[in-house]
Amino acid sequence: MLSPEEMLTFYYPDIYGNCPIDLELLGYKLTTHHLFSVPMKLKDLLKDELSDRELDHLIQSYDLVGDIAITQIPAELTHREKLIGEAIIATNKRIRVVAKRDGFYQGDFRTIPLTIIAGEDRKETEHVEFGVRLQLNPELVYFSVRSSTERKRIAELVEPGEDILVMFSGIAPYPLIINKFSQARSIVGIESNPLAHNYGTRNLTLNKVKNSIELFWGDVTDVVPEIDRKFQRIIMPLPTASRDYLPVALECLSPGGTIHFYDFQPVGSYSASLDTINHLCRDSGRQVLSSSPVVCGHTSPGINRVCLDTLIG
Ligand SMILES: C[S@@+](CC[C@H](N)C(=O)[O-])C[C@H]1O[C@@H](n2cnc3c(N)ncnc32)[C@H](O)[C@@H]1O
């Protein structure tokens, strides 16, 4: 039996592609998830190789990061993983490597161990998201293909001339997507994992970005006071701990600015996140003017990844 923390880390991003439809009735605005699923096809390919019992355990979905398919192999199928990996390669010409998750999302850097089960022996790849090129090693840095529509959603909210702060910027997908799809004046990203930061700077070069994005390596708690700037919009994509950094974000948010606050909450509820924001705003002498929740993923059946788009006076 998994603990709640293990549930979160194991399933985030999760293996379930679809939000339950009743979320819309509960007032959430849903975004699409990018789950690459191969309904029936993988099972068809393996139906003569695996027993009926083994086929029942088979997880048919995988995330496609560049040319690496990342899947999960249940313990009952470990002895069959090479066969399954080769079948996954046969489902899609783009796939050159198949890796399985070999543990939970862990540590401050939110990384997950991966083991290659088929294909080429490498973990570095290049992923393209809405035309933005992103190089990464998905074992050494956090990156979720399932957040792509959420990143684009945020970019489309940006007004011309805004100064943007992306806390926890990883390999820089938010800065690059915002840069491509908005007329922001400046974009700052802060990331503490040195390997993710290095991929971020490499990705700026790869996408021929010159001055519009600045990336800083370090802890947001240290870097925000050092750079001493104000932002009209702050993105906080660290749902496991965004609340710990909200006071730092409030220090550099202009009056009337927006915070995109990511959190994990039970399906149908976001009041605890809003209570946290209200409480911390009051402590900092600020006021929540409006806040609307957007469901942008889920970690396990019953737990959503929610973004509260929050306007703060
Ligand atoms: C959930 S990931 C999101 C990464 C990226 N924004 C994306 O969408 O792919 C959170 C990131 O925050 C980084 N991180 C965690 N704590 C941090 C801190 N105190 N300061 C700066 N970065 C931090 C982690 O290393 C990780 O790359």
The ligand as a Tripos MOL2 file, in Angstrom:
@<TRIPOS>MOLECULE
LIG
   27    29     1     0     0
SMALL
NO_CHARGES

@<TRIPOS>ATOM
      1 C1          7.7680   20.4440  -10.9190 C.3       1 LIG1
      2 S1          9.3080   20.9830  -11.5870 S.3       1 LIG1
      3 C2          8.7940   22.1490  -12.8320 C.3       1 LIG1
      4 C3          9.8710   22.4170  -13.8360 C.3       1 LIG1
      5 C4          9.4430   23.2770  -15.0380 C.3       1 LIG1
      6 N1          8.7970   24.4940  -14.6470 N.3       1 LIG1
      7 C5          8.5740   22.4960  -16.0010 C.2       1 LIG1
      8 O1          7.4070   22.8610  -16.1760 O.co2     1 LIG1
      9 O2          9.0600   21.5130  -16.5820 O.co2     1 LIG1
     10 C6          9.8980   21.9920  -10.2780 C.3       1 LIG1
     11 C7         11.3260   22.4750  -10.4520 C.3       1 LIG1
     12 O3         11.6250   23.3500   -9.3680 O.3       1 LIG1
     13 C8         12.9840   23.1680   -8.9930 C.3       1 LIG1
     14 N2         13.0750   23.6640   -7.6170 N.ar      1 LIG1
     15 C9         12.6370   23.0540   -6.4820 C.ar      1 LIG1
     16 N3         12.8180   23.8520   -5.4200 N.ar      1 LIG1
     17 C10        13.3970   25.0040   -5.8840 C.ar      1 LIG1
     18 C11        13.8060   26.2220   -5.2710 C.ar      1 LIG1
     19 N4         13.6850   26.3960   -3.9400 N.pl3     1 LIG1
     20 N5         14.3300   27.1940   -6.0450 N.ar      1 LIG1
     21 C12        14.4630   27.0260   -7.3810 C.ar      1 LIG1
     22 N6         14.0720   25.8820   -8.0260 N.ar      1 LIG1
     23 C13        13.5450   24.8990   -7.2920 C.ar      1 LIG1
     24 C14        13.2360   21.6880   -9.1900 C.3       1 LIG1
     25 O4         14.5920   21.4010   -9.3680 O.3       1 LIG1
     26 C15        12.4000   21.3980  -10.4490 C.3       1 LIG1
     27 O5         13.1680   21.5220  -11.6130 O.3       1 LIG1
@<TRIPOS>BOND
     1     1     2 1
     2     2     3 1
     3     2    10 1
     4     3     4 1
     5     4     5 1
     6     5     6 1
     7     5     7 1
     8     7     8 2
     9     7     9 1
    10    10    11 1
    11    11    12 1
    12    11    26 1
    13    12    13 1
    14    13    14 1
    15    13    24 1
    16    14    15 ar
    17    14    23 ar
    18    15    16 ar
    19    16    17 ar
    20    17    18 ar
    21    17    23 ar
    22    18    19 1
    23    18    20 ar
    24    20    21 ar
    25    21    22 ar
    26    22    23 ar
    27    24    25 1
    28    24    26 1
    29    26    27 1
@<TRIPOS>SUBSTRUCTURE
     1 LIG1         1 GROUP 0 **** ****
